[in-house]
């Protein structure tokens, strides 16, 4: 089980400052979609250059041209790249094939997938590395969380690792860990705290205790 830090509402310099505080306590650093929209893949490249030993996820949420976009993210230094579960099988297969060439990994984000069990089973067969259940910002505002979806995909996924994202805070983390995901993704539960280092350290302590 690993802890991933999601950096969504920052610029490159802000991302570096946060990572500098918490790098010792997280396993993966995610350059979120808003950062990539604002800064481009340069954000991935600069963070990887500054912290070469940190695993970096580029949250591209690929919907088309999977092979090409994975190639460009890999060239920028990403270790893991996201593809949307609602995209076509050929997009996901192309992303997986290119990731194998590049030595990188593919995470499929299941946000807005209507039939979670059916689609997770199909995606697992395509050879992806992670399948992630995700309550986005709009879902969180409506009071939705992903624990039920995590339980659903864990019943059907045989090969890929499972991940969960969306609104996880220190007080909800024990319930998440009890569901046994392979990767726990936390954004504001770390970045929005007054003492980010302490929050990350405590979350990592709980993750390690649950391994």
Secondary structure, 3 states (H helix, E strand, C coil): CEEEEEECCCCHHHHHHHHHHHHHHCCEEEECHHHHHHHCCHHHHHHHHHCCCCEEEEEEEECCCHHHHHHHHHHCCCCEEEEECCCCHHHHHHHHHHHHHHCCEEEEECCCCCCHHHHHHHHHCCCCCEEEEECCHHHHHCCCCCHHHHHHHHHHCCCCEEEEECCCCHHHHHHHHHCCCCEEEECHHHHCCCCHHHHHHHHHHHHHHHC
